[in-house]
Amino acid sequence: MTKRINLNDGFIPPLAEGAGGGFVEIQLDGPVARINLNRPERHNALVPELLSELNEALDEISAMDELLFVVLSGNGRSFCAGADLKWFSGAEERTLEQNAAQYKQLADVLLKLFQLPQVTIAAIRGNVFGGGIGLMSVCDFVLAEANSKFMFSEVKLGLLPATILPFVAKRLSIQNQRKWILTGNQFSASDAHSAGLVDVLLDDGQMELSLFKLLATFEFASPSAIKKAKHLINQVASGEIEVTNTTVTSTILAEALLSPDGQEGIRAFLEKRKPEWKK
């Protein structure tokens, strides 16, 4: 079962590791939801049960309009060491279609996290291998401590990073994909930051302070506009909206202008006061 903890005091306090015994823990605090992967003894390696719980959590969180941020992290020493290889055992006894159906579970969870209406932040430390890189790549922001280590380990197992690559490719250049995916070599947090896989590189132990600073940068923005802007960015990135769709884009802008927050934002600017956004 997914464990949910409701806290009303303090600022996104860290989860108590191992609380509840589920593979995924959720903590709600004001506009912030924190999701922790909870298989610390296996470096949060992915198994169907964990993905099922994460999928359920994302469904619930996506429907909670009061939430604006989702912070994804992992209990223990690592963020996520990729797929648990025990999950792959017995593959030869299943048909191609049966195997594909199993591993589609990860692809679907990645897509759901990518499309989440809230602003998503991956808080990274320790090992981030294979599918773990997929989980962080779908997030809007990635914060990583300097001790983090990354590796696309698939080719060393005779496998391919097929389910994660469409999302990883939105962050990494083709040449960096070749350098790390084709060799399977480990690389550092500094390398990941230079390549664009990590947005903010932190000293070890500075994650909570850095999260606070990042969330504070959204202080004056309209929550509804943030969510709509994220959706628009994803539409453009996916090719759903292109440069030729001028009627679509002008209509989107007009709708935003006529929305309650659009009207309040313009009035507040003209009246030289802070806007009061709709809850």
N, C-alpha and C positions, 0 to 999 in steps of 0.2 A: 504493500500500500504506500501511496505517496504521503509523506508527512507534511502538514501545513502548520506553521507557527505564526500567529498574528501578534505583532508588537506595535504598540502605539507610542512608545517613548524612545528617545534616542535617535541617532542617525544611522540608518542601515547597519545595525550591529552585526558582526559576523555570526554565522550559524555555528551552533555547537556541533562539533564533528561527531558523526555516528548517531545523532539523536534520531530515535524512532525506528531505526533498522531498515528503512526502505532504501531502494537504489537511488532515489531522487528525493531531495528535501526542498521544500519551498518555505520562504519567509516573506511575509508581506509587511511593509512598513510605509504608510502613506502612499506616495505615488511610485514606490519602488518595490519590485518583486525580486528576491534573490533565489536563484536555483542553484543548488549544489549537487553535483554528481557524488554518489556515496558508495563507492567500492574502493575505499582507500587501500585495502590490503592487496588489491590487484591494480593499483594505480588508475582506478576508475576506467578500466578497460570495458569496452562496449559489449553487451550481451543483449539478446532480445528482450529480456525482462526490464532492463534499464531503459532501453529505447521505448518500450511500451509505456512505462511510467512517465518518461519525458514527453512523449507524444500527448498523453493525457493532461499533463501539467500545462503544456503549451495551448491546448484547446481551451482550458479554463482561463488561463491568463489573457488570451487574445480577446475574450469576451468581456473583460473587466475594463470598462472605459475609464475608471478612476486611476488606473495604472499608466504611467508614462515611461518608466524605465524597467528593464529586465537585466539583471547582472547574473551571468553564468560563470560558475567557478567549480572547483573540485576539492573534495575533502582529502586530507592527507598530503603526501609529498608531491603529487602530480596533478595536473589538470586532467589529462586523459591520454592513456597510452595506446589509443586506437582500439581496434576490434580484438576481443579475446579470442585467441587462436583455437580455443576449445569449441567456439561457435562454428568453426569451419570443419571440424572433424565429422566424418561420416558423409561428406559431400558426395563422394563417389557412389554412395548408395541411393542418392536422390537423382531425379531427372534434372535437366537443365532448367526447365520451367519451375520446378520446386525450389531449386537453389536461388534462382533469380527472385522468386517471390519472397524468400527469406531476407535477402540483402536489399531489396527494395524498401524495407522498413527503415534502414538508415537514410537512404536517399529521400524518402518522404519526410522524415523528421528534419533533415537539413533544410528542405524546401519550406517547411512550416515555420522553422525558426527564422529563415531568411525573410519570409513574408509577414512576420509578426508585426502588428501595427505599432507596438511600443519601440522605443529606442533600445537597442540591445548592446550590451557591453560584455565582452569576454575578459575575465580577470585571470591571468595566466601565471602559473609558476610550475617549476619542475618539468617533467617529461610531457611533451606534446607530440605524439606520433600518429601517423596515418589518419584514421577517422577523427582523432582529436584535432588535427589541423583543419579538417572539414568543419567541425563544430565552431571553432573560433573564426574561421573565414567567413561564415555566414553572418556574423555579428557586425553591427554598424561601427563599433569601436573595439579595438583590442589593446588592452593594457597588459604588459608582461614584465615580470621581475627579471633581473639580470641573470638569475640562476636557471632560467628556462632553457630547455634544449629541444630542438625540433628535428624530426626525421620523417621523410616519406619512405617508410620501410618496405613498401609492397614488393618492389622488384627483387629484393633480397629473399622474398618468400615465393617468388615466381608468380606474383599477383600484380594487379593494376589498381591505381587509385581512381577507379572509374566513377564511383558515386560522389566523390568529393571534388573532383577536378573542375566541373563547371563553376563551382563556387570559389575554389582556390584561384582559378584563372582570372577572376575579377579583381584579385589583389596582386598577383605575381605576373611579371613579364614572361613572355615565352622563353627567353633565355634563362631566367632563373628557374622556370619549370624544368627545363632541360638539365640544368646544373644539379638540381636536388632530387628530382623525380627519377631521372634516368640512372643516377649513380646510387641513390638510396643513402647518401652520406649524411651524417648528422651535421647540423649547423646551429650557431649560437643565437641568442636573443638579439644581440647586436646586429648580426647578419640579417635576421628576420626583420628587424626595424629598418635597416637600410634599404631592404628590398620592398618594403611596403606591406609586409605580412602583419607587422605589429605597428600600431599607431603611436603608442607612448611606451618608452622604455624606462623602467623604474629601478631604483636601488632596491635590494631585497628588504622586505619589511615595510615598504612604503605604499602598499596597495590601497589600504583604507583611506589614507590621506589623499591619494591621487584620485580615487573614486569620488571623494567629496568635492575636489576641485573641478573634476569633469562635470559632475551633475550641476554644480553651481553656475557653470557657463550657460545653462539653459534658463536661468532664473527669470529673465524678462520676456521670454518667448511665449507665444500662445500655445498651450498644449495641443489644441485641436489642429492648429496650423503645422506644428511639428509632425504630427501623425500623417497629415495630408501630404506634407512635403516629402516624407519618407516614401509614401506610396507612389508619389510622382517620380521620385528618383528611380525607384525600382521599375516603373513602367518604361521610362526612357532607357534604362540600362538593358532591359530585356528586348527592346525594339518594338514594344507595343505602341509607344508614341515616338514618332520620328520627326525630323525637321519639317517635313511636308505637311504635318497635321496641324496647320495653323488654326483651323476652326476649333479643333479640340483644345489646344492650349489656351486660346483666348477665352473659351468658355469656362475652362477651369479657373482662370484668373478672375473672371467676372463672378463666378459662384463664390469664390473666396472673398471678394470685395463685398458682396451682399450678405455674407454670413454674419452672425452676431459678433464674432471675434474680429472680423474684418471691419465692420462698422465701428466697434469699440476702439480698435487700434488707430484708425484714422482720427476719430474724435479726440482720443487721448493725446495724439501727436499735436493736433491743432490747438488743443487747450493746455498744452505743456504740462501734462500730468502723467502719472503711471497708469497704464491700462488696467482695468479690472476684468480679467478673462472669465469667461463662462466656466463654471465648475464642470 
